[in-house]
């Protein structure tokens, strides 16, 4: 099937005409809750010592998959309203967990089987079956579990709980910080707690591990970090009570990047003054690229002259602490005046798609120049003739879909294939995006 054969619209298998900006922006955008925090709170709530209320949780495919996974393990999750209630119960085995394409489900839930009473099987979308899982599965084996993955190191696999669990484990999290997080989340409920040591050469997305440690501490768990590669979680009860989820700062990224392309101002209410979310790096990077950012109370305002008012400055940046913001910054680099290099992002080759290859391919598709190296992306910037419209592939990756939408602000006639994949973390993205422009 070609792009021309696909129906028009916003569904998962459809082509969406990405709107071009007709003038400077003046919009306030309410961003839904953080996917990363929502799914961490859900996992911790399943192990808490009393029912937990979660307010502001992100309702998306990823969170729905997490809720379904916890129910498959015997947990009572009521998400019928705006406030969700998790009533924890003993972890029940014997079932199956479908992970979809959610890294948080495929990496956070298998360690819960250490507490279960029977084996649990895991599978996911076809694209999920190529995402790296081997180091986490090896860590579960070291903790006494039996893991049947037929030697693939990927989905599908079955985890059988151990008779006893040691108090220390090593894991190579070079491919994903989620391997460490999955082990840390379950650690306080293990008989002796758990010491987790990272053995790899690099550790991407360290702020996400910091986020995990802070959510554990907020639940009353003692977490020590004697060095940058070791975490010690002491055994104990988890007391969450009522929790509120911060807005998703990474999902805010495309909206606050938009003024650099279109000009004008976009405001995001609820921006935290302190947070462990990697998206907190956006204001500094956007200012380096030509924006002005200010925080008035909890409202972040981002203003810029846009392409028509002087353009976007190229940038050299190490994004290893916040790889998930790479597609948004990459879209700006493709439209920038002059070259850019984004480094420290080799681990993105194992995300929903090979994001380095995907970004390079899509920049080339619209007439730009981007080279994907092992650990970086190099851009030549906006060509004198500008970029050309095209039907841009999303690769069923929500951040590649929003990457294409940013390009579309500058290039009339741009289309996004499978824009509905944004439902992974932002179900209303097409409406929010057109609403920002309409405002």
N, C-alpha and C positions, 0 to 999 in steps of 0.2 A: 504494500500500500504506500503510495506517495503522499506528500503533504497535501497535495491538491485533492486527494481522495477523502481526506479526513473531514468530518463535519465541523462547522463553526460553532463556537460557544466557549463555555468555561468548564465543562465536565472533564474527568480524568483523561479521556481519550480524545480530546478535542483541541482544535487550534483556536487560540484567542488572539484577536487583533489588539496588540498592545497599543494603548493610546499615546500619541505624541503630545508633548507639552505645547500649549498655544500661547503661553505667557508666563510671567512670574507666579510662583505659588504663594498662597496665604492660607494655610490649613492647619488645623489641630487634629491629630490622629490618635485615637485611643487604641493602644496596642494590647492584645490579650496577654495572659499570664505566661510566665517562662515555662517552656516545655521541660528544660533541664531540672528546674526546681519542682515542678508538678510531679514528674515521675520519681524523683528522689523522695518527696514527701509520701507518695503512695506506697513505695516499698517500705519505708520506715514505719508508716502507719500500720502496715500488715504485721509488724513485729512489736508494736507498742503494747504497753501494759493496760491500756484503756482505749475506748473509742476515740477517734480523732476526727475533727472537723477541718476540712480544707476549703478555704475561701479564695476565690480568684483563680482557681485551677484552669489550665488551658484545656478546652474541649477540642480535641483534634484526633486524627487517626492514631498518632503515637500514644496519646493518653488513653484512648479507647482500647488500644491493644494492651496497654499495661493493666488497665482495669480488668479486662477479660483474662489476662494471664493470672492475676491475683485471685480472681474467682475460681479459675481452674485449680488453684492451690488451696481452695477451701475458705478464702477470705470473703467477708460480707462487705461489699462496696455499694453504697447507695449514692448514685450520681444523678438522680432524677431532677434535681434543682440546681440553683446556682451554688449552693453550699453542699459539698459532698461529705458523707460520713463513712469512715472505714471502721468496722468493728472487727478487731483481729481475732483469729482463731488458730489452733495448731495447724501447721503447714501439712496439707494433705497431698500425698503422691498418688500415682496411678493414672494420671491424666495426661493431656497433651496441651502444650502452649504453642500458639501461633504468634510469631514475632513480627509478621509483616516485613517492613523494611526499617523497623525501629531499632537502632543500635542500643538504646537504653533498655529495651525489653530483652534483646538477645544477650546482653552483657550483665544486666542487673539481676535478672530473675534466676538464671541457673544456680548462682551461689545459694539461693534460698532453699534449694533441694538438699543442702547439707542439713537442714532442719526437718526434712520431710520424713514420712513413714513408708515411702515406696518410690519406685523410679518415676521419672517425669520425662516425657519426650518433647523435643523442640524442633520446629521447622519454621519457614518463613517464605516470603516472596522469592521468585527466582533470582532477583538481583541480590537478595540477602545471602544466598547460598555461596557467594564468592567473597563476602566480607570476612576479614580475618577473625578467627575465634581461637586458634590453636593455643596461644599462651594462656588464655583463661582456662581452657579445658585442661591443659597440663597442670595448672595451679590447683584445680579441683581434684585431679588425680593425686597430687601431692598431699592434699588434705584428706585423702582416704576414700574419695568417691570413685565409683567405677563409671567411666565415660565411654560410650560406644559411638564413635563417629566414623568407623571404618577407615581410620587413618587420614581423613580429609583435613581435619582442623577447621571445619566449617559446618554450618547447618547442612542437613539435619543431624541430630544426635540425641542420645538418651543418657540421662544422668541418674545413677543409683546412689542413694545416700550411704555414707559410711557408718560403721559401728561406733567409731570414735574419731575425733578430729584433733590434730595437733595444733599447737598454739603459734606456729610460725609458717610462713610460706613465701616463696620467691616467685616473681612474675616479671616477664619482659613486656612492658607496656609501651614500647617504642611505636607500635602501630596504633595504639589507642589508649588514652588515659582511662577509658571506661573499664578496662580490665582491673585497674587498681580500685576504682570506685565500686565496682560490683562486689569485690571482696570486703572493702571497708564497710559497706552498708549492712552486711550480715554479721559483721565481726562481733558486735556487742552481745549478740544472742548465742554465740558459741560458748561452750563451757569455760574456756580459759581466755576468752577474747582472742585477738589475733594480731600478730606482728606481720606486716606486709612489706617486703623489700622489692624495690624495682631494680632489675638487673640489666636493663638495656642501655644502649649508648645514649639515647635521647629520650626525653619525656615530653610529648606535645600536650598542649592544652592544660598546663598545670593549674590555671585558675579553676578548671572544672573539678580537680581534686580538692582544691581549697574550699570550693563550694560544698563538696561532700562532707568535709571535716566540719565546716561550720553548721551544716544541718544536723550532724550528729551531736555536736556540742550544744546546739539549741534544744536537743531532746534530752539533755542531761548526761550524755555519754562523755567519758574522759578520753580524749585523743591526744597523744603525744607525738611529736615529730622530732626525733633526735638529730636527724640530718635530712637533706633534701631528697633522699631516696628511700626513707624508712618512715612508716607510720605504725604506731602502737595504739590499738583500740582496746580499752579495758572492758571486761564483761560487766553487764549491768542492764537495768531496765531502761526502756525508752519512753519518756514522758513528753509527748508532743502537745496534747491538748488541742487547742485551736491554732491553726497556722494560716497565714495569708501569703499568697504567691505574688512575687514581684512581677511587673510587666516584663515581657521577653525582650531584652535589649538587642539581641541579635536579630529578632524579627522587626525591631524598629529600624534596623540599619537601612534597608532600601528606601524607607520614607525620609530619613534624615539625610540620605545621600542625594535625594531628588533635587534639592535646591542648587547643588553644585552643577547640575545639568540644566535645569529649567530656570534657575534664578528664584528669588523670593525667600520665603520663610516657611518652615514646617516646625510645629511644636508637638512635643510628646509629653503628656501629663503622666505623673507617677514615677518619673525618673528618680531612682534612689541616690541619695548623697553618698552612700557607701554600699558596695555590693561585691560579690565574688563572681558575678557574671562576666564572661569575656567581652561581651558587647560594651562594657564600660570603657573600652579603649577607643570606641568610635569618635568621641568629640576631639581627642588629641589628633587622631589621624586625619579627620575631616578638616581640621584647622590647618594642618600642614598642606592640604590640597587646595586651600583657598576659602574655606568657610569661616564664619564667625559663630561660635557656640557660646551660649550663656545659660545658666541654671538659675531660675527665679522660683524659689521655693522648691517644688518638685516638678516644675515644668522646664524641660530642656527645649531651647529654641535654637534652630540651626538656620542661618541665613547665608546666602552667597549670591554673587552677581550672575552666575550661570554661564553657559557657553557663549551667549551673546554679549556678556559683559566683561570678558577677559579670559574666560576659559578655566580649566581645571589644571592645577599644577601636578606634574608627575611626582612620583615619590619612590624612595627606597625604604623598605620597611621589613623588619623581621616579625612575621605574624605567628611564630611558633606558640606564643601563649594563647592565641585566639584564632585558631585556624578556621573556625566556622564563619568568621566575618570575611574571609578571603573573597568569595564570589562577589560580594557587594563592592569591596574596594577594587577588585579586578575590573568590574564594569566601569568604574570611574577612570582607572588607568587606561582602558581602551579608548576613552574619550578625552584623555588629558593632552595638554600641550607638552610634548617632549616625552622622553622615555621613563619607564618605571621598572623596578624590580621588587617582587614580593618573595621573601625567602623564609626558610624554616617551615615549609608546608608540605614536605614529602609525604606525611601521614595522610594527607587528603586523597591520595590515590586509593585508599581503602575505605572511603566513605560511601554514601549512597551510590555514587559512581566514582570513577577515577576523575576527580574534579580538576586536576591539573590538565589532563588530556582533554577533558570536556571544555574547559575555558579556552584553551588554545584553539581547539577546533571551531568553537563558535565565534571567537574573535576573527579567525580567518574567514569564516563563512560570510561575515558582514563586511569584509574588505580590509580588516586591520591586520596587524602583525603581532603575534604573541608566540613565544617559544617556551615550551614546558621542559624544564630540566628535571633532574632527579628530585630536587628539593626546592625548586623555585619556579617562578614565572617571570619572563622578561617581555616587556611591552615596548613597542616603538611609539605608541601614542596615536592620536588622531591624525590620519593622513590629510594632506591638503585638499583632496577631493571629497573628504568626508567618508562616512560609512554608508553602506548600501543596505536597503531593506532586504530581509530574508525571513523565512520561517525557521526560527531558532529552536533547536532541540533542547528539551529539559532533562532528558535521560532519566525520567521519573525521579528527579532529584529536586526537592522543593527550592533549594537555594540556587540551582541553575535556572529555575523558572523566574525567580525574582531578579537574578542577574540579567536575563533577557528583557525583563520589563524596564529596567533602568536604561538599557541600550535603546529601547523603544521610545523613551522620552525624547531622544535626540534624533531618531531615525524614523520618520513617518513610513508606515507600511510594514513595520516589524510585526511578526506574529510569533506566538509562543506555543509550541507543541506540548500537549499534556499539561496545561497550566493547572489543571485540577490536582496535580501532585502537591501543590502548596497546602492542601488540606492536611498534610502530615503535621504541620505546626501552625497553620494559619488558614482555617477553612474559608474565611471570607476575603481572602487577599484580592481577587479581581475587583470586588465591590469596594473594598477599602482604597485600592489604588485609583480607581476612577473617581471615587468620592474625594480623594485628596486633590485631584486635578479640577474637579467640578467646584470645589470650595473656593 
